[in-house]
Amino acid sequence: MRIALNIGSHHHGLDTIRSEAAQAADDGLAGVWMSQIFGPDALTALTVIGQEVLDLELGVSIVPIYGRHPFALAIQARTVQAAVGGRLTLGIGPSHQVVVEVLYGDSYAKPYTYTKEYLQALLPLLAGESADVSGEEITARGKLEIDAPGAPPVLIAGLGPKMLRLAGAHAAGTTLWMVGPTTIASHITPTITAAAADAGRPAPRILAGVTACVTDDPDAVRARSAAEQGLYGSLPAYQRMLQAEGVNGPADLVIAGDEDTVVRGLERYAEAGVTDVRVSVLAGHETERDRTRQVLRSLT
């Protein structure tokens, strides 16, 4: 299982993001991942990082697809791919009803159909080929003229069986958040792996987002998680995953404790079939951050 660092929380500026990426490179981690929420533009930030850090995978997990036409995202992603020498991995997903309908004023009536048609347009555009999609939700016709060293692999944020089967059959894998190892082993891994096999595709990547901290005070870490990540527990898609795991909220998924506890917690994800983890380090002070970095470094 490859260990990468999740960087760039919504309140971090570009200087902090650059510093986090440099630390990940120094620690020998496999890559860095950013999510596009309400902070700095993730693809732009990864372009900057890619000029300074030359040996990391640069991943977005995820870019919400509502509010971005496939042409717009493909233009940006292919430009980034060219700028970073082919090291980009692009995670996409439909986000959540409250975001799409309340913030964007768009319809979230058919998120699966929207994602499927979006992918049908996006994949050829990323590969430098022509798109020709005229669907219920997406229309995209034409081709880009951007030189790039190949198409970036695409991961789909999939939690339900239909989205996981779509990811296994047509994409490079899935990107997960708020999903514990028991649920990954029983639901995520078998569903997406079978879909990939049925489609004659390679075994999929399964990227899990994990929050961890080496600490002498795990209760304080969980309290920070409840304050900073509690909102995720109110979103229906994540609620279903938390219930499947048998936990009450995001804080219960945090891996917190001494070095052996964190190592064992991460090992459970590997045993569940996860190929990659992006670790969010929820440290309260530098000692916890340094201890956690040492553990992650030891696992590379």
N, C-alpha and C positions, 0 to 999 in steps of 0.2 A: 504493500500500500504506500502510495506516494504522499508525503507530508508537505503541505503548502500553507502559506499564511494568508489569512483574510485581513485586508488592510482598508483604510479609508472609510471610517465611520462617518456618518452624516455631518458631524461637527469638526472633522479634521480638514485642515487646509492642505494645499499642495505640498508645502514644505514637509509636513508630517508624513504624508503619503510617500514622498520620495525617501525619507529617512527609514520608514518601515520596510520599503522594498530593498534598500541597501542592507539592512539588517538581515532580511531573509536570504539575500545572496551570500552574505558573510557566514551565515549559519549553515549553508549548504542545502537549503530547502529546495523543493522541486519547482516552486513557483509562487506567485502572488495572485490573489483574486480580489476583485472589487464587485460590489453590487451597485446598480444604478437606482438610487432611491431619490433623495432630495438634496444630496450633497454635490460635490464636483462631478462633472461628466466623467464617467468611468473610462470610456474609450479614449478620450483626450488625455486623461491622466496617465493611462497605460502607455500612450505614445511618448509622453515625456519620460516616464520611467524607462522605457525601452531604449532610449538614447544613452542612458547612464548605466543601466544594469543589463549586461549582455548575455547572461546565461540562465535566465529564468523563463519559465512559461508565464505568459501574461494572460490572465483569464478574467472574463466578466461573467458574473453569476448572480443576478441576471440583468439583461436589458428588457424592460417591459415592452411588449410589442404593440399594445394599444397606444395610439398617439404617434407612431412612427411607421410610415409606409415602408414596405420591404425595400423599395428603391433607396429610400433615405438611409436605412440601416445598412444596406449592402454597400452603398457608397462610402459610408464612414468606416465600416469594418474592413473593407478591402484596402482603403487608404492606410488604416492602422497596420494591417497585415504587411503592407509594403514597407512601412516605416520601421517596423520592429523585426524585419527579417524573417517573417513567417512563424512567429512565436505566439500568435494570438489564438485563444480558444474563446468562442462566443457562446455564452449561455443566454437563452431567450425564454420568455414565459408570458402568460397572459395577465400576470399580477392578480388583483383581487377585485371583486365587485365594487367594494366601497371606493377603491381608488379610481376605477374606470368610470363609474357612474357619478360619484359625488364630486371628485376632483376634476375629471376630464369632461364630464357631461356626455359621455358616450354610452352606447348600449353594451351590456355584458350578457346578452341573451344567449349567445352561442360561443362560449370561449373555446370549446374543442374545435368546432368548425373553423373559427377564426384562426386558431393556431395551425391547424392542418393546412389550410389554404395559404397562410402566411409562409409556412415552411416550403410549400410547393413553389412559391415565387422566390423565396430567399436563397434556397440552395443553388439553383442554377446561376443566379446573379453573383453569388459569392465565388462560384467556380469560373466566372468569366463567360458564361453562356447566356443564351436568351431565355427570358421568362415569358410564359404565355399562359396566364391564369385569368379566368373569368368566372369567379365563383359567387357564392351567396354573400360572402363577406369581403373578399379581396379581389381586386382587379390589378394586374401588373403585366405589362407587355413591353418587351424591349431588352436591351443589353447595355452593360456598362463598358467603358473604355478606360480601365484602370489596371495598369500592370501590377501584379502582385505575385509573390512566390507561392502559388497554390491557394486553395480556399481554406479559411480557418475552420477547424472542426466545430460543429454546432452541438451543444447540449440543450435539452429541453427540460424545463422545470416541470416534472411530472410526479404527481402523487396518486391520482386515481388510475385505475387499470387502463382506461382508454388512452390517456395521455402517455402512460408508460409504454403501451404497445406502439404508439406512434413514434416515441423516441427510439425504441428498440429497432423498429422496422426501417426508419428513415434517417435517423440522426446518429451521432457518435456516442450518445449516452444520455444520462440525466443528471441534473443538478438538484440537490435536496437541501431543505432547511426545515428545522423543527421536526426531524424524523429520527427516532432512536434506533439502536441496533437491533432490537427484537423485531420491530416492524420492518426494518430493511431486510432482515433475514427471511421473514415469513411472507412478505408481500412485494417489496420493491425488487429485490434481486431475482426471484423466480419469474416474475411477470415480464420484466424487461429483457432478461436473458433468453427466455423462451421466444419472445417476439423477434429478437435479433437472429436467433437460430432459424426460426421459421422463414425469415426473409433472406437467409443465406449470407448474413452479415457477420463481421467479427464480434466477439464478445464485447458488450458495451462498457463504456466507462460509467462508473457510479460515483459521483462526487458528493460527499456528505459535508454539510456545514456543521461544525462542532465548536462549542464554547468550552474552554478549558482554562484552568489556572492551578499552578502548584502553589499551595498555601498552607499555613498553619491554622487558618480560620475559614473553613469551607462555608460556614453559615453566612459569613459576611459576603463571600463571593455570590452565593445564591441570592442574597438580598440585593446585591447590585444587579444581578440578572433580572430579578423581579421588577426593579425600577426601570432598567434600560430596555429589557426585551419583553416585558409583560404584555405589551400591545399585541405581539404576535399571537398570543394565546386567545385573543378575541376574534381572530380571523377564521372563518369556518373551515377552510382547507387545512389549516394547521391544527385546529381543534380536533378534527377527525384523526390526525396523525398522533396527537398527544393522547387522545383517548385509546387509540389502538396500542400505544406503548404502555398504557396503564399508569400514566402520570397526570398530575394536576395542572401543570403549566410549564413554560419554558425553563424556569429555574430548576426544575427537577431533571432536566436533561444535561445540566452543566456537569462537566467532569472536574471536580474540585477536591483537593486533598494533597497528600504528599506525593513524592515523585513516583512511587510504585503505583499509587492509586490512579494517577493520570496516565501512566504507561498502560496499565491494565484497561482503563476505560477506552483508550484509543485502539487497543488490540481487539476489543469487542467489535468495533466497526470493521476491521479487517476480516474477522471471522464471519461477519454477516454478509460478506461479499463486496464491500466497498473497495474500490480501486484507488480512490484519492480522497483525502480530507483537506478541507480548508479550515484552519483553526483560528477562531477569534479568541485572542488572549484577553480575558477580563480581569486584569490585575488592578489592585488597589494602590500599589506602590512599586517602586523600582525593584525591590528585592523579589517580590512575586513575579514580576515580569522577567527578571534575569533567570530565576529558577525554572520558569516555564520554557524560556528559550533554550536552556541547557537540555531539558528533556526532549524538546522537539529536535534539537541538533543531534542528540544521541540516537534518534530513530531514523535518521536519513541514511 
